[in-house]
């Protein structure tokens, strides 16, 4: 574990990981992040030749009225990739974010979250990083960065051209078997999904949430034969 004078310091300041002072309920997530292997999270891993666009997402846990919750956003329907999908805040690394193999993903996750949701990075304590994963359809190499919303600040849509909605989801709703399903892509691919907050969380985001819940020991038995086609809105 590394430290700096400022644990977050804003999106472009010093960044570091710290587990000090985290709420006890985050302990299982911390342990999962320390032990999980890449293939336990996804069968899609970064190309060995180094191809792909380096990016990062912020998996931000907060304490809400209904207990622990996650911050999510819904991407604008006009975007070229992953349009209309609920997702973690995040995006591609910029040159000023720094080394993609060092603290660059930490800065990128905070910067993108600030740009997309308006949160104040100074109130976020980063405490872990999951193995890098790959999204073939957009060729993103994604570093999931784990954060604790130590000092929550107001969030909302900053740029409607990028974000349609910003919302939080109680972890209790994500673990509720009634809200779980298997999403079926028109291609035939199947993956975990969550019917929460009047939307369907699927794809990369749902896959990471599903594995986090599992390895943190929070998962409850659910009906994997409950299928939801991805044209469910029509």
Beta strands, then each sheet from edge to edge (+ up, - down):
strand 1: 53-64
strand 2: 67-75
strand 3: 86-87
strand 4: 89-92
strand 5: 124-129
strand 6: 133-135
strand 7: 140-149
strand 8: 163-170
strand 9: 180-184
strand 10: 190-196
strand 11: 199-201
strand 12: 227-229
sheet 1: 3+ 2- 1+ 4-
sheet 2: 3+ 2- 1+ 7+ 5-
sheet 3: 3+ 2- 1+ 7+ 6-
sheet 4: 3+ 2- 8+
sheet 5: 11+ 10- 9+ 12+
end
